[in-house]
Amino acid sequence: MSKSLTQLSEEYFKAAEDIDALIKKYTEELHKAYDAKNYLKTYDLKRKLKIFYDQKRDVITTAYKLQHYYEDSEGRATA
């Protein structure tokens, strides 16, 4: 089963939404850890959040590359 570039792009955008949900979850946990003055957990959560933000950036970049694969540098579709 082969997928079009548009379908793959949509899957990457969906993955970015899933990563957003994880970022939200861990950000809430980070605020709780700050309030509890649990600095070891705070450090661990910050590390995880940085990884999630890096993953999201990579996923979004790939999604846009797939979405605009057949466009030239001026945004016109090529054959």
ABEGO torsion letter per residue (X at the ends): XBBBAAAAAAAAAAAAAAAAAAAAAAAAAAAAAAAAGBAAAAAAAAAAAAAAAAAAAAAAAAAAAAAAAABBAAGBBBX
